[in-house]
Amino acid sequence: MGRQMEQIIEFVKENALLYDNRHPMFRDSRAKDRKWKELAVTMNRDSNFTEVLFVENEAQVAARWHATTEPTNDVTVTLLQGLKRQRDGMIEYQRRTRKCLRKDREVTIKLLKDGKEDHAKILMKKVKCQERDLQASYGQLRNLQELVYTMEMALILCR
């Protein structure tokens, strides 16, 4: 029975949809059934073989499976993904702001050439505020990147 358990565990490791809730097909029960039947065929058994094996040796299989898998803290992983999304959003914000600043500077120069100093003055104040916000976002981005790096290293060291 030990060899069969090893085969099952190897099969499950190779097919993430059977255990990983982040897998796109994790909730697709038909896909899971097809994979279990594929395992039964490779082991020359009938399709309900795996169900019988798990029912009879559920504690053994579960203990062996948990011993071979790496523990992951879903909360930490979710938090890390959220921080990465926030970092990506900050990078996108900086890109859009830089583009807007270039455009506003060009418009300011055009307004000054046309003699519309009042409008140019208002636009220059807007540009100054945007530049200040952009500088602040650089510091925030640096902090986010350091936090993401620290968390990734901590996760790697915990494994």
C-alpha positions as CSV (number, residue, x, y, z in Angstrom):
1,M,0.0,0.0,0.0
2,G,3.0,2.4,0.6
3,R,4.0,2.4,-3.1
4,Q,0.4,3.2,-4.2
5,M,0.3,6.1,-1.7
6,E,3.5,7.4,-3.1
7,Q,2.1,7.2,-6.6
8,I,-1.0,9.1,-5.6
9,I,0.9,11.8,-3.8
10,E,3.2,12.3,-6.8
11,F,0.2,12.5,-9.1
12,V,-1.5,15.0,-6.9
13,K,1.7,17.1,-6.7
14,E,1.8,17.2,-10.5
15,N,-1.8,18.3,-10.8
16,A,-2.3,21.5,-8.9
17,L,-6.0,21.7,-9.7
18,L,-6.6,18.9,-7.2
19,Y,-5.3,20.8,-4.2
20,D,-4.5,24.5,-5.0
21,N,-7.5,26.7,-4.5
22,R,-5.8,29.4,-6.6
23,H,-5.7,27.2,-9.6
24,P,-8.3,28.4,-12.2
25,M,-9.9,24.9,-12.5
26,F,-9.9,24.2,-8.8
27,R,-13.7,24.5,-8.6
28,D,-14.3,22.4,-11.7
29,S,-15.4,19.1,-10.3
30,R,-15.5,17.5,-13.8
31,A,-11.9,18.3,-14.4
32,K,-11.0,16.9,-11.0
33,D,-12.9,13.7,-11.7
34,R,-11.1,13.3,-15.0
35,K,-7.8,13.6,-13.2
36,W,-8.7,11.0,-10.6
37,K,-9.8,8.7,-13.4
38,E,-6.6,9.3,-15.2
39,L,-4.8,8.2,-12.0
40,A,-6.9,5.1,-11.7
41,V,-6.1,4.2,-15.3
42,T,-2.3,4.7,-14.8
43,M,-2.5,2.4,-11.8
44,N,-4.6,-0.2,-13.7
45,R,-7.6,0.2,-11.3
46,D,-11.2,1.0,-11.7
47,S,-12.4,4.6,-11.4
48,N,-13.6,4.4,-7.8
49,F,-10.2,2.9,-6.7
50,T,-8.9,6.3,-5.4
51,E,-12.1,6.9,-3.4
52,V,-11.8,3.5,-1.7
53,L,-8.1,4.0,-1.0
54,F,-8.7,7.4,0.6
55,V,-11.7,6.1,2.7
56,E,-9.7,3.1,4.0
57,N,-6.4,5.0,4.6
58,E,-7.6,8.6,4.9
59,A,-5.5,9.4,8.0
60,Q,-2.3,7.8,6.6
61,V,-2.7,9.5,3.2
62,A,-3.5,12.9,4.8
63,A,-0.5,12.6,7.1
64,R,1.9,11.6,4.3
65,W,0.5,14.4,2.0
66,H,0.9,17.1,4.7
67,A,4.4,15.9,5.4
68,T,5.4,16.4,1.7
69,T,3.8,19.7,1.1
70,E,5.2,23.1,2.0
71,P,3.0,25.0,4.5
72,T,1.8,28.3,3.2
73,N,0.1,31.0,5.1
74,D,-2.8,32.1,2.8
75,V,-3.2,35.4,4.8
76,T,0.5,36.3,4.2
77,V,0.3,35.3,0.5
78,T,-2.8,37.4,0.1
79,L,-1.3,40.3,1.9
80,L,1.8,40.1,-0.3
81,Q,-0.3,40.0,-3.5
82,G,-2.2,43.1,-2.3
83,L,1.1,44.9,-1.7
84,K,2.3,44.0,-5.1
85,R,-0.9,45.3,-6.7
86,Q,-0.6,48.5,-4.7
87,R,3.0,48.8,-5.9
88,D,2.0,48.3,-9.5
89,G,-0.8,50.8,-9.1
90,M,1.7,53.3,-7.7
91,I,4.0,52.8,-10.7
92,E,1.1,53.3,-13.0
93,Y,0.1,56.5,-11.2
94,Q,3.7,57.8,-11.5
95,R,3.7,57.0,-15.2
96,R,0.4,58.8,-15.8
97,T,1.4,61.8,-13.7
98,R,4.7,62.2,-15.6
99,K,2.8,62.1,-18.9
100,C,0.3,64.7,-17.6
101,L,3.2,66.9,-16.4
102,R,4.9,66.9,-19.8
103,K,1.6,67.8,-21.5
104,D,0.8,70.6,-18.9
105,R,4.3,72.1,-19.3
106,E,3.9,72.2,-23.1
107,V,0.5,73.9,-22.7
108,T,2.0,76.4,-20.2
109,I,4.7,77.3,-22.7
110,K,2.1,77.7,-25.5
111,L,0.0,79.9,-23.2
112,L,2.9,82.1,-22.3
113,K,3.7,82.5,-26.0
114,D,0.1,83.5,-26.7
115,G,0.2,86.1,-23.9
116,K,-2.3,84.3,-21.6
117,E,-0.2,84.7,-18.5
118,D,-3.1,84.3,-16.0
119,H,-4.0,80.9,-17.4
120,A,-0.3,79.9,-17.5
121,K,0.1,80.9,-13.9
122,I,-2.8,78.7,-12.8
123,L,-1.4,75.8,-14.8
124,M,2.0,76.3,-13.3
125,K,0.5,76.0,-9.8
126,K,-1.1,72.8,-10.9
127,V,2.2,71.5,-12.3
128,K,3.9,72.4,-9.0
129,C,1.4,70.5,-6.9
130,Q,1.6,67.4,-9.2
131,E,5.4,67.5,-9.0
132,R,5.2,67.6,-5.2
133,D,2.8,64.6,-5.2
134,L,5.0,62.7,-7.6
135,Q,8.0,63.3,-5.3
136,A,6.1,62.0,-2.4
137,S,5.0,58.9,-4.4
138,Y,8.6,58.0,-5.1
139,G,9.2,57.7,-1.3
140,Q,6.0,55.7,-0.9
141,L,7.0,53.4,-3.8
142,R,10.5,52.8,-2.3
143,N,8.9,51.8,1.1
144,L,6.4,49.5,-0.7
145,Q,9.2,47.8,-2.6
146,E,11.3,47.3,0.5
147,L,8.2,45.9,2.3
148,V,7.5,43.5,-0.5
149,Y,11.1,42.4,-0.7
150,T,11.2,41.8,3.1
151,M,8.0,39.8,3.1
152,E,9.2,37.6,0.2
153,M,12.5,36.9,1.9
154,A,10.7,36.1,5.1
155,L,8.4,33.6,3.3
156,I,11.4,32.0,1.6
157,L,13.3,31.7,4.9
158,C,10.2,30.2,6.6
159,R,10.0,27.4,4.0
